[in-house]
């Protein structure tokens, strides 16, 4: 969590490259830390880095309850020309879109009141 706190401070002063280095180190130490992974993905998108983005997003999608906001942001960004050379971009866009659609369907089902007998 110290790495995460340092990265948030760096991001708050727009030092994204330095924050990325800190987040990469934190992610290496704890690959299951969803908070670090989410912040790393956001930083990669801001910087326009594509090398690790595919792997990071796939790992994020496999987590228990990934934040839909990050998935939607990634989907919008990957759809732009800035990320045209991202490895397996089309497959990743399909995975992101599927996850967004499934999450929206889950939200609708949760809003439907259960019948009482």
Order of alpha helices (4+ residues) and beta strands (2+ residues): alpha-alpha-alpha-alpha-alpha-alpha
